[in-house]
Amino acid sequence: MASGIADNNLEVNIRKAEVFDIPQIIDFTRNTFSWGDYLPNVINEWVRAGTAYVAVVRNEVVGVINIELLPTGVAWLEGLRVKPSHRRIGVGTALTKFVMDHARQAGAKYAMLMIAEWNEASHNLAHKLGFKPVLRVHAGIAKESYTIRETNPERMREAMRQALDITGGYLCTGNGHWICTRATIDYAHSLIKEVYVGDKGVGFDIGFSVGSPTTPVKMEVLSTDYGDFDKYYGVYIVYELRL
Ligand SMILES: CC(C)(COP(=O)(O)OP(=O)(O)OC[C@H]1O[C@@H](n2cnc3c(N)ncnc32)[C@H](O)[C@@H]1OP(=O)(O)O)[C@@H](O)C(=O)NCCC(=O)NCCS
């Protein structure tokens, strides 16, 4: 638990989220964005996994964040939400700093996160904390495209190596849970089971394409280039900070 004073002299406590916090979290995250929010659907899982943290002011939950410690030495930060009534007083900053300290103590070497291109408040927050943009991805439900499935283990590995060269050593998972991380070729190999070669890119079964979305089935994809999306969510910027 950490205690701090927000910009307007309110005392903010940060602690691990508990099951009894869930109704309050759902209450203030239901309509975060114009389309709603995915957070109410995942908060149960995050709290039970013990990876979510909350900011509390006078017994009221006013902020939440989730942190996943990846085997790559990266702490993946996601789901930062501050109750509209308590924004712009430092709660988002305090939550992010708290989980970064926790990640550092747990041995993580980098913190990473992802922000929709339009989300100016979050970009400002990330820059203010010292995060630097490292990758730009397009997200959406990609249409199925003509691909050749690469099955030769050496050529699969070579495709992963080339993909990591192009991204500067980063990869993301797009189907279901969006996570981006620095990755070694061995880590990529441990995640990726199928490689698809297309006209305009190389796709991986983790829902990531380098180039345009390249997938033999319609699925959620993060890709480094724009392409054929059935439903397009937009551009997201991946940030990193050395802890
Ligand atoms: C983004 C969000 C988490 C910021 O939380 P917060 O507690 O208000 O942020 P802080 O008070 O710690 O602000 C820190 C800095 O972020 C930037 N910032 C925060 N809100 C901003 C806004 N509305 N416009 C522009 N910059 C903003 C500023 O640089 C600010 O520093 P300053 O107040 O000294 O100028 C909050 O607005 C929120 O919950 N938004 C909706 C959900 C969301 O977009 N989550 C992030 C998804 S990646």
The ligand as a MOL file (V3000), in Angstrom:
LIG
                    3D

  0  0  0     0  0            999 V3000
M  V30 BEGIN CTAB
M  V30 COUNTS 48 50 0 0 0
M  V30 BEGIN ATOM
M  V30 1 C -5.8620 9.2240 -19.1730 0
M  V30 2 C -6.2420 9.2230 -17.6960 0
M  V30 3 C -5.9500 7.8570 -17.1180 0
M  V30 4 C -5.3760 10.2820 -16.9980 0
M  V30 5 O -5.5820 10.1590 -15.5970 0
M  V30 6 P -5.4440 11.4300 -14.6080 0
M  V30 7 O -5.4680 10.9360 -13.2290 0
M  V30 8 O -6.4500 12.4480 -14.9920 0
M  V30 9 O -3.9830 11.9410 -15.0110 0
M  V30 10 P -3.0190 12.8660 -14.1420 0
M  V30 11 O -3.8210 13.8040 -13.3050 0
M  V30 12 O -2.0420 11.9930 -13.4280 0
M  V30 13 O -2.3250 13.6870 -15.2940 0
M  V30 14 C -0.9540 13.5750 -15.6100 0
M  V30 15 C -0.6790 14.2550 -16.9330 0
M  V30 16 O -1.3850 13.6120 -17.9800 0
M  V30 17 C -1.7920 14.5920 -18.9610 0
M  V30 18 N -3.2540 14.6890 -19.0160 0
M  V30 19 C -4.1400 14.1020 -18.1830 0
M  V30 20 N -5.4000 14.4000 -18.5550 0
M  V30 21 C -5.2960 15.2040 -19.6300 0
M  V30 22 C -6.2490 15.8350 -20.4760 0
M  V30 23 N -7.5660 15.7000 -20.2600 0
M  V30 24 N -5.7850 16.5600 -21.5200 0
M  V30 25 C -4.4890 16.6880 -21.7690 0
M  V30 26 N -3.5170 16.1180 -20.9860 0
M  V30 27 C -3.9310 15.3820 -19.9390 0
M  V30 28 C -1.2040 15.8920 -18.4980 0
M  V30 29 O 0.1050 15.9880 -19.0430 0
M  V30 30 C -1.1330 15.6800 -17.0060 0
M  V30 31 O -0.2030 16.5230 -16.3720 0
M  V30 32 P -0.6720 17.9930 -15.9310 0
M  V30 33 O -1.9690 17.8530 -15.1890 0
M  V30 34 O 0.4620 18.4430 -15.0590 0
M  V30 35 O -0.8150 18.7750 -17.1890 0
M  V30 36 C -7.7360 9.6050 -17.5080 0
M  V30 37 O -8.0220 10.7650 -18.2440 0
M  V30 38 C -8.7010 8.5100 -17.9300 0
M  V30 39 O -9.0830 7.6380 -17.1550 0
M  V30 40 N -9.1040 8.5660 -19.2170 0
M  V30 41 C -10.0240 7.6020 -19.7770 0
M  V30 42 C -9.3930 6.2380 -19.9140 0
M  V30 43 C -8.1280 6.2210 -20.7340 0
M  V30 44 O -8.0110 6.9010 -21.7480 0
M  V30 45 N -7.1860 5.4060 -20.2530 0
M  V30 46 C -5.9060 5.2180 -20.8700 0
M  V30 47 C -5.9910 4.2230 -21.9470 0
M  V30 48 S -4.3810 3.8920 -22.5890 0
M  V30 END ATOM
M  V30 BEGIN BOND
M  V30 1 1 1 2
M  V30 2 1 2 3
M  V30 3 1 2 4
M  V30 4 1 2 36
M  V30 5 1 4 5
M  V30 6 1 5 6
M  V30 7 2 6 7
M  V30 8 1 6 8
M  V30 9 1 6 9
M  V30 10 1 9 10
M  V30 11 2 10 11
M  V30 12 1 10 12
M  V30 13 1 10 13
M  V30 14 1 13 14
M  V30 15 1 14 15
M  V30 16 1 15 16
M  V30 17 1 15 30
M  V30 18 1 16 17
M  V30 19 1 17 18
M  V30 20 1 17 28
M  V30 21 1 18 19
M  V30 22 1 18 27
M  V30 23 2 19 20
M  V30 24 1 20 21
M  V30 25 1 21 22
M  V30 26 2 21 27
M  V30 27 1 22 23
M  V30 28 2 22 24
M  V30 29 1 24 25
M  V30 30 2 25 26
M  V30 31 1 26 27
M  V30 32 1 28 29
M  V30 33 1 28 30
M  V30 34 1 30 31
M  V30 35 1 31 32
M  V30 36 2 32 33
M  V30 37 1 32 34
M  V30 38 1 32 35
M  V30 39 1 36 37
M  V30 40 1 36 38
M  V30 41 2 38 39
M  V30 42 1 38 40
M  V30 43 1 40 41
M  V30 44 1 41 42
M  V30 45 1 42 43
M  V30 46 2 43 44
M  V30 47 1 43 45
M  V30 48 1 45 46
M  V30 49 1 46 47
M  V30 50 1 47 48
M  V30 END BOND
M  V30 END CTAB
M  END
